[in-house]
Amino acid sequence: MAILFNRLYVIFIIIIFLSTAGIPQPEELYFENLSTQDGLSNDIIMSIIQDSRGFMWFGTFDGLNRYNPKEDNFTRFYFATPQDSTLSYHNNNLIIVVTGDTSNRLPIATLSELVRFDPRTGETVSIEPTVPVKKKSDYANNSATD
């Protein structure tokens, strides 16, 4: 009985080996580290997205960065200039989230507002929230009536 078990075990191992031998292995993955030395505006990255044209978009603590892998370079986009007040410059250039939409525009959440950025034209449009924002007084009135 032990000999039969050993033979079945060996046959089982051979079948498993042969069935996986023909499965193609995934390509080797390649990673490249990019930093401020490569042109990134800040090393603290909050959000990354790749658009339909292959550009990588990085939302950082100091603006939006587009990486072109074909040319191996960065282009920086800022939503406030250093001439603005320090607080405004910081709040508008600290990119929290970058995402894409079906029109190849980039909805972006900064620390102070939501904007939709069109990479082809460089234009930004403020996005108004569709959910009504309650004031503190609204909460006080609701709790008094509950």
DABELMO-V431826 format. One record per residue. N is the residue number from 1. SS is DSSP state (helix for helix, strand for strand, loop for the rest). BURIAL is b if it has 9 or more other C-alpha atoms within 8 Angstrom, else e. Layout:
N_SS_BURIAL, N_SS_BURIAL
This chain:
1_loop_e, 2_helix_e, 3_helix_e, 4_helix_e, 5_helix_e, 6_helix_e, 7_helix_e, 8_helix_e, 9_helix_e, 10_helix_e, 11_helix_e, 12_helix_e, 13_helix_e, 14_helix_e, 15_helix_e, 16_helix_e, 17_helix_e, 18_helix_e, 19_helix_e, 20_helix_e, 21_helix_e, 22_loop_e, 23_loop_e, 24_loop_e, 25_loop_e, 26_loop_e, 27_loop_e, 28_loop_e, 29_loop_e, 30_loop_e, 31_loop_e, 32_loop_e, 33_loop_e, 34_loop_e, 35_loop_b, 36_helix_b, 37_helix_e, 38_helix_e, 39_loop_b, 40_loop_b, 41_loop_b, 42_loop_b, 43_loop_e, 44_loop_e, 45_strand_b, 46_strand_b, 47_strand_b, 48_strand_b, 49_strand_b, 50_strand_e, 51_loop_b, 52_loop_e, 53_loop_e, 54_loop_e, 55_loop_b, 56_strand_b, 57_strand_b, 58_strand_b, 59_strand_b, 60_strand_b, 61_loop_b, 62_loop_b, 63_strand_b, 64_strand_b, 65_strand_b, 66_strand_b, 67_strand_b, 68_strand_b, 69_loop_b, 70_loop_e, 71_loop_e, 72_loop_e, 73_strand_b, 74_strand_b, 75_strand_e, 76_strand_b, 77_strand_e, 78_loop_b, 79_loop_e, 80_loop_b, 81_loop_e, 82_loop_e, 83_loop_e, 84_loop_e, 85_loop_e, 86_helix_e, 87_helix_e, 88_helix_b, 89_helix_b, 90_helix_b, 91_helix_b, 92_helix_b, 93_helix_b, 94_loop_b, 95_strand_b, 96_strand_b, 97_strand_b, 98_strand_b, 99_loop_e, 100_loop_b, 101_loop_e, 102_loop_e, 103_loop_e, 104_loop_b, 105_loop_b, 106_strand_b, 107_strand_b, 108_strand_b, 109_strand_b, 110_strand_b, 111_loop_b, 112_loop_e, 113_loop_b, 114_strand_b, 115_strand_b, 116_strand_b, 117_strand_b, 118_loop_b, 119_loop_b, 120_loop_e, 121_loop_e, 122_loop_e, 123_loop_e, 124_strand_e, 125_strand_e, 126_strand_e, 127_loop_e, 128_loop_e, 129_loop_e, 130_loop_e, 131_loop_e, 132_loop_e, 133_loop_e, 134_loop_e, 135_loop_e, 136_helix_e, 137_helix_e, 138_helix_e, 139_helix_b, 140_helix_e, 141_helix_e, 142_helix_e, 143_helix_e, 144_helix_e, 145_helix_e, 146_loop_e
